[in-house]
């Protein structure tokens, strides 16, 4: 009888530990940045500490031109760059690397 009581106590203790342990989703969650795009959708971005850079998101409008770029920083703040901040023309578009800010205008 004593053996059954001990087994029951151990089983109860294990069940309580499992119930009060944080779930895998909670334990593995990371801080993220958010951005609300032109379509009113929430975009989630991560900072990648091993690469020492944040994910970025280029917000394209309905006409195919991009409007803004959102970047997640190491402090989990979202930096938003607007196309108007960049002095880009069809003549100097090739000087820029990457999608942004070259996507800010359509050239013939």
Secondary structure, DSSP 4 states (H G I P E B T S, - for coil): -HHHHHHHHHHHHHHHHHHHSPPHHHHH----EEEE-TTS-EEEE-EETTTTEE-EEEEE-TTS-EEEEEEE-TTS-EEEEEGGGS---TTTGGGS-SSTTGGGS---
